[in-house]
Amino acid sequence: MDNVELVARAYKLFGEGDVPAVLEMFDPEIVWDECHGFPNIEGDGIFLGPESVVKEVFAPMPELYDGFSISVDELLGAGDKVVMVGHYDGIWKETGKPFHANATHVWTVKDGKAIKFFQAVDTAEIVNP
């Protein structure tokens, strides 16, 4: 499986709710760089290791969003990098309003595992659609 196929599979599995299978694609020391200002993130938004990503990023999502989903419009690969261009949809529970926010992710892959994730997203669209 090449890097683009690996990342595409991760999004498919995440969309199906198979988080354990997604985590198997992560290096044990993955560096997860969540967008500063993202609603459920405190501090600098950098998390180390799959367990930290689950605890700080994935686990709080159902408390904050209804129907959260990621739509992938494009996946572009070059060397060890894979870039996802797409958007997030859902309902921000605090306001009860739906959102459609542009999102871009940059993945770094080494030896068939994701070693780094960087997120850029229109956070204002989520909290004030």
N, C-alpha and C positions, 0 to 999 in steps of 0.2 A: 504494500500500500504506500503510495507516495504521500508527501506532506499535505497536499490539498485534499486528497481522499481521506486522510486521517482527520483533518479538521472538519470536513463535511460530515463525516460519520459522528463526530462529537456533537455537532449541532442537531443531527437527526436523533441521536440517543437522548440528548437533553430535552428535545421537544416531546419525546415519548415518555419522559419522566424517569429514564433509566440512569440516574445520577451515579450509582456504583460503576456502571460500565464506562461512563465519561471519566470518572476518577482514575480508572485503570489506564487511561491514555495519558495521564499526567505523570511527569517525572516526580519522584518523592520530594524533590527540592524545588518544585515549580515556584517561580516568582510571579505573583498575580497582582497586577497594577490596575486597580479599579479607579475609574474616573473620579477626580476630586470633586466633591459636591454631589456625588450620586446619593440619592435620598437615604438609603439604608446603610451608608458607610460612614464610620467615624474615623478620625485620625487621618493619616497620610494615604490610606487606601491601599497600602502594599501589604500583601499577605504571603507567607511562605509555607509551602506544602499543601497538599490536598485537604488535609483535615482543617486547616485554617480557612481555606476557601469555603468549605462546607459550612463551618460554624459562623463565619463573618459575612459571607455573601449569599450563599444559597439558602440556608436555614431561615433567615429573617424574611425572605421574599413573600411567603404566603400571608404573613402578618401585615404586610404593607400593600400588596397588590392582589387584585382579582384578575384572573385570566392573563397573566403575564406570558408573553411569547416573544420569540426572536424570529424575525423573517430575514433570511439571507437572500440578498439580491445578487451579489457577486462574491466569488472567492478567487483571489489572485495569488499565485505562488511565484516566488523567486528565491532560489537557493533554500536557506533554512527558514525563510519568512513566508507566512500565509496571511493575507489581508482579507478580512470580511467587511463588506459594505452592505448595510441593511438597515433594519429599524426594529424598535421595540414597540409592542402594543400591550395594552392592558388598562386596568382602572386603578388609579391611585386612591387607595381606601380613605385617606385623610380628607379628600375633597369629594370623592365619589364620581370624579370625572374621568372619562377615557382619555388616553394619550396615544400618540403616534410619534415617536421620537427617532430621529436619525441616529445611527450607531455605527461605529467602525471599531473593529478589533484587529490587533496585530499579534499574531502567534509566532513564536520561535520554536522550531521543532528540531530535536537532535536524537538520532538513533531510534526513531519511531515513537518518541514521547514528546509531549508539549513541555518545554522547559521555561517558557515565559509567555505571559498574556498581558496585553496592554489594551485598555478600553478608552475610547473617546465617544461621548454621547451627549445629546442635547438635553441636559438635566432640567433646564427651565421648562421644556415642553412636558416633562413628566409631572412636575409639581404645580405648574400653572398652564394647563393646556388651553 
